[in-house]
Amino acid sequence: MHLCGIALPVRGTSSAMAHAMTRLAMLGAIALAGCSDPARGTVDAHAGGPGDGSASQLDAHPADAPPDAPGIPFNCTTDTTIHLDVHPVAAGTIPDGHLVVDFFSYFDNLPVPQYIAYDVPFAGASTTVDLALADIALPADFDEYYVCPRTCVDFSNPACDCPANREKIALAFVFVVTDLDHSGAIETTELTDENVYGVAVTQLGQSDRAYPPPTTLDTLVPEGIQGCMAPYRVIPPTPPHIHDQLGIPTTTTFLLDVCEPGSASCSMLRYPNVM
């Protein structure tokens, strides 16, 4: 199982590169040579996280979601912490574990590893958890995690890096995970369907500066991009779209769905499904 998607061509092959470029074009995030008007449809594969991140899951408990406060969008300067209300999706025992922030490549058939940027103990009896955004550590080679208007996807070639002044965003999940090997830290090999028993109903995004709409990434972030590490609200799809979009929230409080590990209730966890 690959955390961020379905089975795709062998990583790093020319077919994988071609597939990723097709996804970029469909997202509207890149203008390929000879393609002056890239399509603005949704991306072409289901992915997102362990389990099935479908819209039906996201909307399973809409009444439980804290409502947005009107008119005051998230502010990178003053909103430095997000608050997670722990929400058991069904009756059961919630064990202790780890709360992690996991960055992933939007193009899950390319050789970009998942990156655990935050890892702290999680108490199963918790009702709320605070996450200081400044404590999220970014990987050294962060360009590989950005979705942006690239001209190519060979990450060993500097020419394929994101253009300095163009819109970009890197995405991360917030998970609750069991420390299977009792090492005191979560390894990426522990991020499996069976081992993840919690997910925040938000998507974290990192960018170098703010990019107001419209941008070439409008299919993904129609309300623009924040110029910091920031949470995004999950916008369920409307036809003909089949994937979630991300918007600017007017709250810093989000639900953290949790389940009893190994139980059928874990299928009720609401994974943002932007891919």
N, C-alpha and C positions, 0 to 999 in steps of 0.2 A: 504494500500500500504506500502510495505517495501522499503525503499530507495535503498538498495543495492541488490535487487534481486527479484526473483519470489517467489510465495508461496511455502514453504517447510515444513517438519514435525515440530511439536510443539517444540519450543526451549527447549534445555536441555534434551530432551528425548534420550533414547538409539538409536532410529532410526536416530535422528539428528546427534548424535555423529558418527554413522556409515557412514552417508552420507558425513560428513566433512572429515573423514578419507579416504573415497573413492576419494574425490576431491584432497586431498593431494597426494595420490598415483598416480592419473592421471596426476597431475602437475609434478610428478617426484621429489617432495619435501620431501618424507619420505619413508623409507624402512620398511615395516611392517614385523612382524615375519613371516618367511616362504616365503617371497617375496623378493628374492635377486636381482631382476631386475625390479624395478617398471616401469610402462609404462611412456613414455615421451609425451603422447598426450596432447591435450588441455583440459582445465577443462570442466566440464560437464553441466553447466547451464548458461543461459544468465543472466547477471546482470551488474551493473556498476553505475547507478545513476538514477535519475528520467527520465522517458521517455525511448526511445528506443536507446541505445547506439550502434547502428550498424555501421559497416564499411562504409556503404553508406552515413550515416550522417557525419562521420569523413571526408570523401573525397568530401563532397558537394561543398566546395569552395577551392580546393587546391591552386588556383592561389593567394588567399588572404593570405596564410601563409607566414610569414617572412622566407626567406631561411636561412639555417644554414651557418655560416661562415666556410670555409674549415679548417680542421686540428687543431682547438683549442677547445677541449672538455671542458665542464663545470668543474670548479675548485672549490672545497669546501672552499679553503682559500681565494681566491680573488673574487669569484662570490657570493656576499652576498645578492643580491637583484635581483628579477626577474621583468621584465617589461611586462605588459599586455596591448596590443593594443585592445581597445574596438571596437568590430566588430558587428554592428547591422546586423542580418541575413536578415532583410527585413525592409521596411519603416514602421515607427510607432513611438509611444511615449515611450521613455525609462524613467521610473520613478526613483526617488531616492530609495535606499534600503541599503542593507548591503552586503559587500564582506566577505565571510567566507571560512575558510579551515576546511574541514570535514573529519576526520579520520573514517574509517569503518573497520569492520572485513571482511577479504576475504571470510570467511565461514559464510554466512549470515543466517544460521539456528542455530547458537550458541548464547548463551546469552551474547553477547558483544555489548554494546550500541554504537551508533555513538558518536563521540566526536568532538565538535566544538572547534578547537584549536586556532582560529584567527577570530576576528569579528570587522570590522571597517565600518564606513559609506561609502556608494557608491553614488556618484553623477551621476544621469542619463545623464547629459551633458558631462561627462568625455570622453576624447578620449584616454587617457592612464592612467594606474594605476600602481604604484610601490608597490611591496610586499617584505618587508624585512624578509628574512627567519629566522633570529634570533628572530623575534617577534612571531613566531609560538610556542605556549605553549603546551608541550607534557603532556598527561595524566599521573597520578601517576602510574597506573597499565598498563604500556605500553606494556608489554610482550604479552598481549592478542591480540594486534593488529598486531603482526608480523606474516608474512608467513615465515616458517622456517622448517627444518627437525625435526619435533616433533615425539615422539613415541606414543603420545596420545593427546587427546584434552579436557581433564577435567581440566579446568583452575583453579579449586580449589585445584588441586594437584600439588605441586611444581615440581614433577617429570616430568610433562608435559610441563614445561617451555622450551623455546628455548635453545639448548646447547650453552654455552658461546662463543665458538670459531667457530660456524657454521654460514653459510650465513643466513641473515635475512633481511626482508624489511617490513615496514608498509606503507600503501598507503592512500592518501588523495585526495579529489577533491577540487577545488576552485570554489565556487558557488557565484552567485548573488541572493539574496533572499529578499522578502518583509517581513518587520516586522509587521506581521498581528495584533498583540496585542499592538503595539506601546509601548512596554516595553523598547525600547532602546537597546535590545540585541536579538539575534536569539536563539530560543530554538530548540532542535532537532525535536519537533513536528511540527515545521514550515517548515521542509525540505520535502516538498511534490512536486509531479509533477506540481500541479497547482500554487505553490508558488515560485518555482525556475524559474528565468527568465534569467539566465546567467550561463555559464560554461566555464572555461579555457580549451583550447585544449592542455592540458598537464596533467600529473599526478605527484603529489608530492610524494616523498618517503623518509623515514627516516631509517637510519641504524646506527649501532654502529661503524662500520669501513668499509673500502672498501673491496669488494670481487670481484676480477677479474674473468672473465669467464675462464674455464667452472665451473659452480656450479650446484647443484641439482635444482636450480630455473631457468635454462636456458629457459624453455618454456615461462616463464613470463618476465625475464630480460636477454635476450641473450647476451647483451653487458656488463654485470656485474652490480655491485651495488656500488653506491657512499657512502662514509663514513661520511655522514652528512644528513641534511635536503636538498634535492635537487630536481630540476625538472627533469622529464623524457620526452623525445619526444615519441609520440604515433606512433607506427609502425603498419599500417593496415595489416590485415591478408592476407596470401597467401594460396591457397589450399594445403593441406587439412585442415589447421587451420581456425577457424571461429571467433577467438577472437584476439583483438589487443595485441601486445607486447610492452614493454617499452625499450627505448634505451637511451644512453648518448647523450644529445644534444650538439651542438656546437654554441649555442646561449643562451642568457638569456631573449629573447623576444618571447612571445607567444601570440596567439590570445585569446581574451576573447569574445566569442559569447554572444550576448544579444538579447532579443526579447521583444516585447510589451506583458506584462503579459496577459494571457488569450486568446491571438491571436493564429491563426493556425500556425504562423511563429515559435512558440516555439517548434514545432516538428522538426525544422531544427537545433536546438542546437546540437553540436557535443560532445557527452559524450564519453570519453574513455571507451572502453568496454573490460576489461581484464578478465572478469569472465564469 
